[in-house]
């Protein structure tokens, strides 16, 4: 009887340990507490550049250009608030449309690709 309780206690601890280990994995943690991209404030942006790729012959590629300062708040408004996509798309099946590069006054650089 005492041995059976000991075995059940050890088994319960093992199951509890496995459960804790599983819930601490990065994949589960992203589900509970999704990461969010914190974009700089409008006044902190030193430079913003953008480019567009050729999209299956529908639109021509636009080489990288500097976004005029007056348009920076509008583009940042489109990107805020950044939300975590819980069900990622199969990005290998769709084409990249372009990229926005944001450089802050502090020297940080953000590269945002859109599909």
C-alpha positions as CSV (number, residue, x, y, z in Angstrom):
1,X,0.0,0.0,0.0
2,X,2.8,2.4,1.0
3,X,4.7,1.5,-2.1
4,X,1.7,2.1,-4.3
5,X,1.3,5.6,-2.9
6,X,4.9,6.4,-3.4
7,X,4.7,5.2,-7.1
8,X,1.5,7.4,-7.6
9,X,3.2,10.3,-6.0
10,X,6.3,10.0,-8.2
11,X,4.1,9.6,-11.3
12,X,2.1,12.7,-10.3
13,X,5.3,14.7,-9.9
14,X,6.6,13.5,-13.3
15,X,3.3,14.5,-15.0
16,X,3.3,17.8,-13.3
17,X,6.9,18.4,-14.3
18,X,6.2,17.5,-17.9
19,X,3.2,19.8,-17.9
20,X,5.2,22.7,-16.5
21,X,8.0,22.1,-19.1
22,X,5.5,22.1,-22.0
23,X,3.9,25.3,-20.9
24,X,7.3,27.0,-20.6
25,X,8.2,26.4,-24.3
26,X,8.5,29.4,-26.5
27,X,5.6,28.3,-28.7
28,X,3.2,28.1,-25.8
29,X,4.5,31.4,-24.3
30,X,3.8,33.2,-27.6
31,X,0.3,32.0,-27.4
32,X,-0.2,33.3,-23.9
33,X,1.8,36.4,-24.2
34,X,2.3,37.3,-27.9
35,X,5.3,39.4,-28.8
36,X,4.5,42.9,-30.1
37,X,6.7,45.1,-32.3
38,X,7.1,48.5,-30.7
39,X,7.5,51.1,-33.4
40,X,9.3,54.4,-32.7
41,X,7.3,57.6,-32.1
42,X,6.8,59.8,-35.2
43,X,9.4,62.3,-33.9
44,X,12.0,59.7,-33.3
45,X,12.2,58.6,-36.9
46,X,15.3,60.0,-38.6
47,X,14.7,58.3,-42.0
48,X,12.2,56.0,-43.6
49,X,12.9,54.2,-46.9
50,X,10.6,52.0,-48.8
51,X,10.7,49.7,-51.9
52,X,8.3,47.6,-53.9
53,X,9.0,44.4,-55.7
54,X,7.7,43.3,-59.1
55,X,4.4,41.5,-58.3
56,X,3.8,38.7,-60.9
57,X,3.8,41.2,-63.8
58,X,0.9,43.2,-62.3
59,X,3.0,46.1,-61.0
60,X,6.5,47.2,-61.7
61,X,9.2,47.2,-59.1
62,X,10.0,50.5,-57.4
63,X,13.6,50.8,-56.3
64,X,14.2,51.9,-52.7
65,X,13.4,55.6,-52.1
66,X,13.3,57.9,-49.1
67,X,9.8,58.6,-47.8
68,X,9.2,62.3,-47.4
69,X,9.0,63.5,-43.8
70,X,5.4,64.6,-44.0
71,X,4.3,61.0,-45.0
72,X,6.1,59.2,-42.1
73,X,3.3,59.7,-39.6
74,X,0.7,58.3,-42.1
75,X,2.8,55.2,-42.8
76,X,3.5,54.6,-39.1
77,X,-0.3,55.0,-38.5
78,X,-0.9,52.1,-40.9
79,X,1.6,50.0,-39.1
80,X,0.2,50.7,-35.6
81,X,-0.8,48.8,-33.5
82,X,1.4,45.9,-34.6
83,X,-0.5,42.7,-33.9
84,X,0.9,39.2,-33.5
85,X,-0.5,36.8,-36.1
86,X,-1.4,33.6,-34.2
87,X,-1.8,31.6,-37.4
88,X,1.2,32.3,-39.6
89,X,0.7,32.3,-43.3
90,X,2.7,30.0,-45.5
91,X,4.9,32.8,-46.8
92,X,6.8,30.5,-49.1
93,X,3.6,30.4,-51.3
94,X,3.1,34.1,-51.7
95,X,5.4,36.8,-52.9
96,X,7.0,39.6,-51.0
97,X,5.5,42.9,-52.1
98,X,8.0,45.3,-50.5
99,X,9.9,46.5,-47.5
100,X,9.9,49.5,-45.2
101,X,13.2,50.5,-43.4
102,X,12.9,52.8,-40.4
103,X,16.0,54.3,-38.9
104,X,15.6,56.1,-35.6
105,X,17.6,59.1,-34.3
106,X,19.2,56.7,-31.8
107,X,20.6,54.6,-34.6
108,X,18.1,51.6,-34.4
109,X,16.9,50.2,-37.6
110,X,13.7,48.3,-38.2
111,X,13.1,46.3,-41.4
112,X,9.5,45.5,-42.1
113,X,8.7,43.2,-45.0
114,X,5.1,43.0,-46.3
115,X,3.5,40.3,-48.4
